[in-house]
Amino acid sequence: MKAREGDLIKTKSKVVFDVKGLTHPADKIVAFPRFIPTSQGTRHGKDATYGKVYSLGDRFKYLQENHPDLIVFDPVFGETMCEVPITDIAEHYKPEEKLWALRTSKDLTVLESKALQLAETLKKEAKIPWSSIGISGSIMAELTTEKSDIDPLVYGVENCRKAYAALQNLLKDKDSGFKPYTRAELQELFDFRSKDTQMSFEDFVLVESRKAFQGKFMRTDYFIRFVKDWSEVNEHYGDVCFKNSGYAKITAKIADSTDSLFTPCIYELENVRVVEGPKLQPIQEIVSFRGRFCEQAENGEAVEAQGKVELVTNRKSGGEYYRLILGNKPSDYMVLSHV
């Protein structure tokens, strides 16, 4: 099974999981629970009533109480993760297939119609093929509520860059249906995210207000994820190994933000200084598997970041370096430096 960021999988026990990243063990999928069967849920699926778990802490708590067998220490990734055996998977949801279903359906909900219109507008403005766009999230799982947002994806490096440039233009066009977040709306987003990502509101506004992949479309929230295509992913499970090397706060300058648009996002660094934590070097990059850290900083900008430090070992070349990972703990953050 080939599963990637943005896909969802449903197990035989009816739990719907978010697939994380692009690299997985041969017989398992790295994923975390997103929609869980519960009689107290507000989302009505075909086979059960569901609730949604948001923070990483809540997801692990649910697993510990209900599916502890899915929590494993992965020797390649060097950390405790949730990995779902392929033999446990009953359904595999793919965003590109969901968009095709929306395009060919004659009976769409209001939210589905908006999602389709967003995709049509983006495709036309960016001049990218239908095959490079998908719709994920609660729409794909058919577990929406009145407050559900739209979660599109774009695949392929060139298509992603075209789409992002198009979004920047669409947000300036008052008749496009796209609107950037107001300060009050950013406050709502901050209140939600600050539960598991700590930073000041002013720091939050500084970086979030310039991101074109999020905002409102026809008064509904959207968050667009950008993912490299299969042909653009050269790494296979086990090619590179990662080892937990502590927790640190650093300051650095962004040397290359070319891959900051994608999930996972990567920021190449220079002038790194370890402020707190183990004095390891060279810390060459900041990486996150969470979409909220995409486009967090641009080339030449100074940043302050805090997260887990990993030793990265390439088994083929034997090369080693360190990287900082964002998104595993609520105390992880990356902000523009005021120094």
Secondary structure as the mmCIF struct_conf table of DSSP 4:
data_model
#
loop_
_struct_conf.conf_type_id
_struct_conf.id
_struct_conf.beg_label_comp_id
_struct_conf.beg_label_asym_id
_struct_conf.beg_label_seq_id
_struct_conf.end_label_comp_id
_struct_conf.end_label_asym_id
_struct_conf.end_label_seq_id
TURN_TY1_P TURN_TY1_P1 GLU A 5 GLY A 6
STRN STRN1 LEU A 8 THR A 11
TURN_TY1_P TURN_TY1_P2 LYS A 12 SER A 13
STRN STRN2 VAL A 16 VAL A 19
BEND BEND1 GLY A 21 LEU A 22
TURN_TY1_P TURN_TY1_P3 ALA A 26 ASP A 27
STRN STRN3 LYS A 28 PRO A 37
TURN_TY1_P TURN_TY1_P4 SER A 39 GLN A 40
BEND BEND2 THR A 42 THR A 42
STRN STRN4 ARG A 43 HIS A 44
BEND BEND3 LYS A 46 ASP A 47
STRN STRN5 THR A 49 LYS A 52
BEND BEND4 SER A 55 SER A 55
HELX_RH_AL_P HELX_RH_AL_P1 LEU A 56 ASN A 66
HELX_RH_3T_P HELX_RH_3T_P1 PRO A 68 LEU A 70
STRN STRN6 ILE A 71 ASP A 74
TURN_TY1_P TURN_TY1_P5 PRO A 75 GLY A 78
STRN STRN7 GLU A 79 PRO A 85
HELX_RH_3T_P HELX_RH_3T_P2 ILE A 86 ASP A 88
STRN STRN8 ILE A 89 TYR A 93
HELX_RH_AL_P HELX_RH_AL_P2 PRO A 95 THR A 104
BEND BEND5 LYS A 106 LYS A 106
HELX_RH_AL_P HELX_RH_AL_P3 VAL A 110 ALA A 126
TURN_TY1_P TURN_TY1_P6 LYS A 127 LYS A 127
HELX_RH_3T_P HELX_RH_3T_P3 TRP A 130 SER A 132
STRN STRN9 ILE A 133 SER A 136
HELX_RH_AL_P HELX_RH_AL_P4 GLY A 137 ALA A 141
TURN_TY1_P TURN_TY1_P7 GLU A 142 GLU A 142
TURN_TY1_P TURN_TY1_P8 GLU A 146 LYS A 147
STRN STRN10 ILE A 150 ILE A 150
STRN STRN11 ASP A 151 TYR A 155
BEND BEND6 GLY A 156 GLY A 156
HELX_RH_AL_P HELX_RH_AL_P5 VAL A 157 LEU A 170
TURN_TY1_P TURN_TY1_P9 LEU A 171 LYS A 172
TURN_TY1_P TURN_TY1_P10 LYS A 174 ASP A 175
BEND BEND7 SER A 176 GLY A 177
STRN STRN12 PHE A 178 LYS A 179
HELX_LH_PP_P HELX_LH_PP_P1 PRO A 180 THR A 182
HELX_RH_AL_P HELX_RH_AL_P6 ARG A 183 ARG A 193
TURN_TY1_P TURN_TY1_P11 SER A 194 ASP A 196
BEND BEND8 THR A 197 THR A 197
HELX_RH_AL_P HELX_RH_AL_P7 PHE A 201 GLU A 208
TURN_TY1_P TURN_TY1_P12 SER A 209 ARG A 210
TURN_TY1_P TURN_TY1_P13 ALA A 212 PHE A 213
STRN STRN13 GLN A 214 PHE A 217
TURN_TY1_P TURN_TY1_P14 MET A 218 ARG A 219
STRN STRN14 THR A 220 PHE A 223
STRN STRN15 ARG A 225 VAL A 227
HELX_RH_3T_P HELX_RH_3T_P4 TRP A 230 GLU A 232
TURN_TY1_P TURN_TY1_P15 TYR A 237 GLY A 238
BEND BEND9 ASP A 239 ASP A 239
STRN STRN16 VAL A 240 ASP A 256
TURN_TY1_P TURN_TY1_P16 THR A 258 ASP A 259
BEND BEND10 SER A 260 PRO A 264
STRN STRN17 CYS A 265 GLU A 276
BEND BEND11 GLY A 277 GLY A 277
BEND BEND12 GLN A 281 GLN A 281
STRN STRN18 ILE A 283 SER A 288
BEND BEND13 PHE A 289 ARG A 290
HELX_RH_3T_P HELX_RH_3T_P5 GLY A 291 PHE A 293
TURN_TY1_P TURN_TY1_P17 CYS A 294 GLU A 295
TURN_TY1_P TURN_TY1_P18 ASN A 299 GLY A 300
STRN STRN19 ALA A 302 ASN A 314
TURN_TY1_P TURN_TY1_P19 ARG A 315 SER A 317
STRN STRN20 GLU A 320 LEU A 326
BEND BEND14 GLY A 327 LYS A 329
TURN_TY1_P TURN_TY1_P20 PRO A 330 SER A 331
STRN STRN21 TYR A 333 LEU A 336
#
